[in-house]
Amino acid sequence: MKIEAQTINDRQLAEVISESVLITTPQEALDLLADLYYQGFDGIMIYERNITPTFFDLSSGLAGEILQKFSNYKIKLAIIGEFSAYQGKSLKDFIYESNKLGNVNFVNSLEEAQIRLSRK
């Protein structure tokens, strides 16, 4: 795993780069979040491929548990990927509502993640 640090609009953003799945449990998410939080990052950008597919099955409860951790630490998150493969209406509604609130963002590109997370 590699962390690419970026500063945009005085916000410290971490781009998590890995070829493997990094988050399969809430504890793994918390470990990553805590590590980056204590390094001073305001936002985290991670790719869909780095999160277990179970996350995107809302009935598993995994997404709720993980996203609550980000909310508790007040760290913005952008998940970068192609979400059209997930057909469930509840997930589409979840993505829409998350993007509207802005703390957790589901985006299609790194550039979009940077824009959303660098807003004050």
C-alpha positions, -999 to 999 in steps of 0.1 A, spaced: 0 0 0 11 35 -9 -2 68 4 0 98 -20 -4 130 0 -20 160 -17 -28 195 -5 -57 212 -22 -74 244 -8 -54 239 25 -69 205 29 -46 175 34 -59 146 13 -46 110 12 -49 89 -19 -46 52 -9 -30 32 -37 -30 -6 -37 -35 -35 -60 -52 -55 -33 -83 -54 -11 -74 -34 20 -108 -32 38 -128 -64 45 -138 -56 81 -147 -25 101 -115 -30 121 -94 -28 89 -112 4 80 -107 19 114 -70 10 114 -65 27 80 -86 57 91 -68 61 124 -34 59 108 -42 86 83 -61 107 108 -31 108 131 -9 118 101 -31 149 98 -52 141 67 -86 158 63 -98 134 36 -92 100 23 -95 88 -13 -97 50 -18 -106 29 -48 -135 6 -50 -112 -23 -58 -96 -18 -24 -129 -25 -5 -145 -59 -3 -176 -63 -26 -196 -72 6 -194 -34 14 -217 -27 -15 -243 -52 -4 -261 -30 21 -279 -59 37 -245 -70 51 -244 -39 73 -207 -35 66 -210 -1 48 -229 14 77 -204 2 102 -174 15 82 -189 48 73 -199 54 109 -162 53 118 -155 80 92 -183 101 106 -171 97 142 -136 110 132 -151 137 110 -129 126 81 -143 129 46 -141 99 24 -142 95 -14 -146 60 -29 -135 61 -65 -149 35 -89 -176 25 -114 -207 18 -94 -231 11 -122 -224 -26 -119 -243 -26 -86 -279 -29 -96 -297 -26 -63 -320 4 -59 -312 7 -22 -275 11 -30 -282 36 -57 -303 56 -32 -275 52 -6 -249 66 -30 -272 95 -40 -279 105 -4 -242 101 6 -231 123 -22 -257 149 -14 -245 151 23 -208 152 12 -191 134 40 -189 101 21 -186 105 -17 -189 79 -44 -172 93 -75 -159 81 -109 -125 98 -109 -96 110 -88 -103 145 -100 -139 144 -88 -127 130 -55 -102 159 -51 -129 185 -58 -154 171 -34 -129 165 -6 -112 199 -9 -144 218 -3 -145 236 30 
